[in-house]
Amino acid sequence: MVARWWGLFKDVGTQAKAKSHIAAPAFGPGDYMLYRSHYGDL
C-alpha cells in the first residue's frame, strides 16, 4: 500500500513540475484528491 501511495506522490510531483509554467493550479476537479491537495486547487 505504501509503495502505491509513494508512486502516485512521485508522479504528481513530476506532473506538477511539467505544468509549472501555467498560471492556474496544476490539478483540479476530476483529478485524484492527493494531486489536488498537494499541487492543485485545494
N, C-alpha and C positions, 0 to 999 in steps of 0.2 A: 504494500500500500504506500509506504513512504517513497519507494522508488518511482511509482507512478506520479505522485504529487511533485516530486523533485523534477521529473521530466517535464511536466506541464509548466512549472515555475521557470525552468531554464528556457523553454520555448517562448513563454510570454516575454521574457526579458529580451530575447533575440528579436522578436517581432516588434516590440516597443522601440528598440534602437533603430530598426529599419524604418519605422514610421515617425521618427523624432523630428523630421523636417516639417511635419504637418502641424499647424497651429491648434487643431482640435485634439481632444483626447484620443489616444491610440485605440481604445476599445470602448464599446457602448452596448446598448440593448442588442441582444442576440448573441453576445459573447459569454464565455464562462464567467461566473462570479469571481473566481480567482483573478482572472485577467482584468476585469473591471475594477476590482477593489485595489489592486496594486499599481496598475498602469492606466487606468481608464477614468471613467466619469463618476465613480463613487468615492 
